[in-house]
Amino acid sequence: MRKPEPQPEPVPVSIPLVVLDVREDGTVTVTVDGKRLDPDPFAPPWRRSSFGQIIVRATNDRTTPARVEVREADGTTFTDIIAARSRRSRPEPEPEPEAPAGPVFHTVEGEGFVPGEDVAVAVVTGHTDAARTGTARALIDPAGVSVDQAGGVIEVILFGRVSGTTIIRRVP
């Protein structure tokens, strides 16, 4: 969906005239279309350094263009047009990040254990074959605890340390 193009602000039929009369002591008298514009109550008089504040107030926070005349104490005059600030369109809000999925728990159960017995839980990381002498050897890679590459499942062993009960279950 296309965003509508920002439309330029309509230019008023007449632009306000802001006149700044600078005195010898550096104070400034300001008029807007012939009406005096004074600083806020209890504020010091306008000075040359107040130019930015004067323009903001005279142009309603720069929403309206204005013709500005600066009349110096020595008789020189400077004239300029201050354009209205273009309105910034509000940026589209960034989509909220998706909440991370909670952990998925699987239950592995079995029977035949002694009540209160310590039961070891083991995740199968691989398989090996017993040698002809009946011994088996496993090389454990600590990074290898993951989903079984062949079937996409995890095998879990419950081993009763007293009863010797062994339960092996596949967890999808």
Secondary structure, DSSP 8 states (H G I E B T S, - for coil): ------------SS--EEEEEE-TTSBEEEEETTEE----TTS---BGGGHHHHHHHHTTTTTS-EEEEEE-TTS-EEEEEE--------------------------------TT--EEEEE--------TTS-------GGG-S--TTTS-EEEEEEETTT--EEEEEE-
